[in-house]
Amino acid sequence: MDISSISLLADYFVICSGDSERQIQAIVDEILERMKEDGLRPLHIEGDTPSGWVLMDYGDVIVHIFAPEVRSYYELEKLWSNATLIVRIQ
């Protein structure tokens, strides 16, 4: 989601889900590894896999990795509905 025109927090949100704690951790690990290959490290990581929500802050890009029930509860896509959707993969 491109949030640059509606927020000062970041330019983009990436929102995804993992079906289990193991899958959420695998997504986190893969993002860390791929970004590290490009010389990028997160400014901050918040949350953990047992909570069902991990937030990875890369400055202009914030990545949210959710368990499905937590994603449904917080409905970030609805909260940020004025943002421009760039890509949706299901």
C-alpha positions in Angstrom: 0.0 0.0 0.0 1.3 3.4 -0.9 0.5 5.6 2.2 2.8 8.5 1.3 0.0 10.9 0.5 -1.9 10.2 3.7 0.8 9.6 6.4 4.1 10.8 7.6 4.9 7.4 9.2 6.2 5.8 6.0 5.7 5.7 2.3 4.6 2.1 2.0 3.0 -0.6 4.1 3.5 -4.2 3.2 0.8 -6.4 4.9 0.9 -10.2 4.8 -0.2 -13.2 6.8 1.3 -16.5 7.9 -0.9 -19.4 8.9 1.2 -20.5 11.9 3.9 -19.2 14.2 6.4 -21.1 12.2 5.3 -19.6 8.9 5.3 -16.1 10.4 8.8 -16.6 11.7 9.9 -17.9 8.3 8.5 -14.8 6.6 10.3 -12.6 9.1 13.6 -14.5 8.6 13.3 -14.3 4.8 12.6 -10.6 4.8 15.6 -10.0 7.1 17.9 -12.1 4.9 16.8 -10.5 1.6 17.0 -7.0 3.0 20.4 -7.7 4.5 21.7 -8.9 1.1 20.8 -5.4 -0.2 22.6 -3.8 2.8 19.4 -2.9 4.6 18.7 -3.6 8.3 15.4 -2.8 10.1 15.3 0.3 12.2 13.1 -1.5 14.6 11.2 -4.8 15.0 8.1 -4.9 17.2 6.0 -7.8 18.3 6.8 -11.5 18.0 5.4 -14.6 16.4 3.4 -15.8 19.4 1.5 -12.5 19.5 0.4 -13.0 15.9 1.8 -9.6 14.7 5.4 -8.7 13.8 6.1 -5.2 12.5 9.4 -4.6 10.7 10.3 -0.9 10.3 12.6 -0.1 7.4 11.9 3.6 7.5 10.0 4.4 4.3 8.6 0.8 4.2 6.9 -0.8 7.2 6.1 -4.6 6.9 3.3 -6.1 9.0 3.2 -9.9 9.3 0.0 -11.2 10.8 -1.7 -14.3 11.9 -5.0 -14.4 10.0 -7.2 -13.8 13.1 -5.1 -10.8 14.3 -5.1 -9.4 10.8 -8.9 -9.6 10.7 -9.1 -8.0 14.1 -7.0 -5.0 13.3 -8.2 -4.6 9.7 -5.3 -2.3 8.7 -6.4 -2.4 5.1 -9.7 -0.9 6.2 -8.1 1.6 8.5 -5.8 2.8 5.7 -8.4 2.5 3.0 -7.5 5.9 1.5 -4.0 4.4 0.6 -3.3 3.4 -2.9 -3.2 -0.4 -3.3 -0.1 -1.3 -5.3 -0.3 -5.1 -5.4 -2.7 -7.7 -3.9 -1.7 -11.3 -3.9 -4.1 -13.9 -2.5 
